[in-house]
Amino acid sequence: MRDSRTFEISVGHLSESLLNQLSDAIFKYTVPLIVDDLVIGTGTLAQIDKTVGIFTARHVTTKVFERRKGKYVHGFLLTAPDEQPVILRVEIPYLDCWRPDGRDDKFGPDLAFLVLPEGHHFTSELRRKKSFVPISTDPGKRRKLAKRKMLAAVAGFVFGETKITGPESGFERVERPQGYSFIGGTLARRGQYRGFDFIDVDGDRRGCKSIPWNFRGVSGGGLWTFQVARRRGDPPGTEVLQRLVFSGVAFYELNPSPQNPRLRCHGAKSVYEIALVRIRMWLARRKNRRLLLPVRPDSDSPSFGGSDE
């Protein structure tokens, strides 16, 4: 419940300290998805029951699992877990994926869940350095919070943009993927297709300087909803972040306007109702398949789930 001594603040009045607080909170769960040293998308680390993985866009996983002549085009999926000059990598055959049938357009459904291999260095290091959204813990409550009249942020890493530093940690030059928090206004545009809901997030570059000029690579980034309040009488810069909730996955740029871009995201219903139920069913079938026919760790073919329909 909101304190009666506080009041809500609009996007254009968010302080620099609050924006940094929001970014730090979101990027604990956010990772770039990299193949061939290029950012192909963004993902949100999540846990469903005892399974850990990455929520992202379906079309991003298509790039991950691209094959030619029966072999994977990319040998590894890479990510940068934090500000340290460290890159984690996992062999593509070790990955598995749930995703519904969909189209690469504004309706999708364009959502996927990459399952990470337990016991692999990639997974254990992510567990050590990052946080995972507990999707299966109180999903109804999370969905209810996400539906409230709140502000929105889409977290993502931009293709081709890097932050260059050095010398550092023995390296003369260090390049890091550049991440952004695209802050939007109150979520007013909602809809659904084939049961999957979507939310359109509007941006205003005049009021939010952190909006990137290029959204390539942001696909699969998390949609986060939140509230901001400041006690009456307190000066600007003393705002507090309230009710930050992982609320969906970005997948399509509806409006590339220089001043007012608009991104389409799958919303909380897609994540906490449809995807959660289907992923649990898919994981149960996957477990039964593995019990009957164990997958060799050195196999060139993962038990890639593909469509769940």
Steps between C-alpha positions, in 0.01 A plus 500: 500500500633847410592725796254792524797730560648423157399590146578348162736660247486507119776374269637846421565571867702191585830593662838373384547309825161327455582405140828349617317312776250366248771397254702320770190312619399389149843402370552253784270278290593613148763356264609561140475200267806487275607281208806561283587797726177680402202576724203320339256564783439549869365265765363497855631234737210309653421189701196277459475258792850346505590584138704808416502666162468818298180663377554664162331546162427195285670654194820544704512125572460434129834672453656305789395162358567583134616194307651438158562157351392341827748691716469806720624821343606633839709287732432696818257736668688767695404757760661764720364457853625824657745789471802272536694424175370142495303321229309179576426251225295184462503257208174518300435121529478541879203736468132414474210727418123535537321724254152514346429514129506862392582760239767769485250784494315728739270222622742210557465323732870573533609357833744227604667343804857375464576224752853517641698182569540421870856433607648696211746780579280743303202436728690486826676831429170667411353369827797647686504839331135570411143458627213296354137614497297234690225468238321213675486676840163677545443541124145626556622775730772602255253516214259707710774748594608530136145598394489806726542851365877515505801631313698267276861429410636273228855377562720408208845492342549669164658325201829661402526729804781443746651683793880505463730521801856406584759416592321275749560163669807437286322593174604805299146543363164370627176519301170451682152474344305821560180454699207741528182538703235637265257684731139533387182654628188350650403175327183585312518298178419136554373216283538131437542249219442125531474548876843665530466857621714789388573847637625794296750720684532860384823692541580869494863583432448856626411366845725192506856536375579131551289383202736355236483619139524143376290212640682215324601256772230617741271218378432263788573766762287503812199726548499625859222696667556717803379792707697795631405718796643781708387617842318831490735780594816302416729646230546349150754220501353325805258283301460132578435211262186297575344176372757410234358197314623299200195539277584375151738473203569756224482366146402762237567867422162643403608858446861600416420870557811708585315662791226256604597136436257226594593142590263205514547249780326183607345573837450336838223268382733357235772437758320405823198322354555362150878450491525374860235230444638391163863499612415283799325251271789511253757447778308197625499346150868591461585324827317186390685501167833528675417215735427279201784622278779688684671772297876457469686818611713488185205459266471750214122501536327643807150400597382831351132514575395736222125557499283401793193475279 
